[in-house]
Amino acid sequence: MEPRHYIEFQDVSFQYPNSEDWALKGVSFHIKPNEWVAIIGHNGSGKSTIAKLMNGLLSPQQGTIHVQELPINQETIWDVRKKVGMVFQNPDNQFVGTTVIDDVAFGLENHGIPREDMQKRISYSLKAVNMEEYVNHEPHNLSGGQKQRVAIASVLAVEPELIILDEATAMLDPKGRNSIMNTVHQVRQDRDVSVVTITHDLNEVLFADRVIVMNEGNVWFEGTPREVFQKHDELQAIGLDTPFVTQLSRHLNKLGISLHKEPLTHKDLMDELWTLHSTR
Amino acid sequence: MSNSVIIGQYVPGHSPIHRLDPRMKIAIIFIFVIVIFLANNWVSYSILTAFALLSTISTRIAPSFILKGLKPVWFLIIFTFILHLVVTKEGDVLISVLNFDIYSGAIWKGLEISLRFFLLILMTSLLTLTTTPISITDAIESLFHPLNKIRFPVHELALMMSISLRFIPTLMQETDKISKAQASRGVDFRTGPIKERIKAVVPLLVPLFVSAFKRAEELAMAMEARGYNGGEGRTKFRELKLKKADLFVLIFFILVLIGFWISRS
């Protein structure tokens, strides 16, 4: 039977060494299999700490974290890392191999995948992120977005059940951001995989099934993207900006033009606007 | 980056030398370098020179490119020649310039040392010209593998080498960026007395080091997240296999060595 929760945090508290404040204060939440969850919050809200706790890069002082009902501890840590792949913020500082193919192979080598399987997995995962033409390219000849796609391919090659994007688009230009988001979308259509995106860019939240808003080490709110954006003023109070579309519809509302339903994307907004007269 | 120095630069190609097993190349060059110092007459030198030239031609890299690339070394070769001309006092006096005698032995000695030097540089640069740095790393890991028994960290060393190679261009770009940033703040790297210019390097090095350490920390975390747990239980994607061509080259090289040994006086 498939477990109901893929990852479960129970009352998790974490404190960085040499720091008086708790980065997380008794956080509980879960992530279901095949779910896309966005964790948002401003700097220092504890969202990146959550990512590092999920695959055992940090371990909590209090509380437990279960991955597939398996607690994370020293014995299970390497199995967990095989199941939970992670893409970090800086495209350069996670590129280990001298070429694209070597970088994808690095993770496979670590997990002791036999050589015969490697070639197949590498070409499959590079294809999934549309980087198959760059097999022998060196990292300094790739753009930031391309490097992040290679990082995703490296994670995919290990065939994880959960992919964490820890601010993976923060250092990219808008084009690179879109390409990463589309890549993740595409990957999810081809295989069963949960995704956790950690971000302070609320535009990325739109893709998610569910959003967890973090504030000062606590879970501040949990809900669908639409529910989150309805809390517009409160979000701004904790230092988060809502996307352009939400802001525009709020301003329209103030002017007495109320839209049928709260739009989330540009397309939603456009549809709402051009049908405004007929649906009234 | 200076393009005139070719030592350490890889030229992509598909020549027989390019395809040779890197371990074989390293082994042959290692032996060759030792053997150069055992040559003691013109026949043995000719054999070694012929072998070096044959190797050079087989790389299918334009000889003019290789010679041009060795430019900085030419100066050293000529310098050694002149040094021997002045210092050595053997054989007959050939010419006397301004009370200064040049001996016939000095010319021979100078030529000999210069030739040795030239062959040495030529052969070692052929290695780096025809082998990617990562193949060299793989070869070193494979050749040093037996040292694992005495707990020499072969795998870690090889990984360190490959990561350094991977980060050279990244750090170069970073240096360029920082030097531009500092220049725009008024730091002058190009003019002024040497002392001032050395001082100007400090604001370049400090940020570079800080960022290198930050990179190292993040890289370590990324590697751990991707399941890196030391050399044990790791499989290898790149595999070195000796091919028939490698054996032919080895046999040929052994024949050359035998010929060389017989010709020695």
Interface residues (C-beta under 8 A of the other chain):
Chain A: N55 L57 W78 R81 K82 G85 M86 F88 N90 D92 N93 Q94 F95 V96 G97 T98 T99 I101 D102 A105 F106 G107 L108 E109 N110 H111 G112 I113 P114 R115 M118 E138 P139 H140 S154 V155 V158
Chain B: P133 I134 S162 I163 L165 R166 P169 T170 Q173 K214 R215 E218 L219 M221 A222 M223 E224 A225 R226 G227 Y228 N229 G233 R234 T235 K236 F237 R238 E239
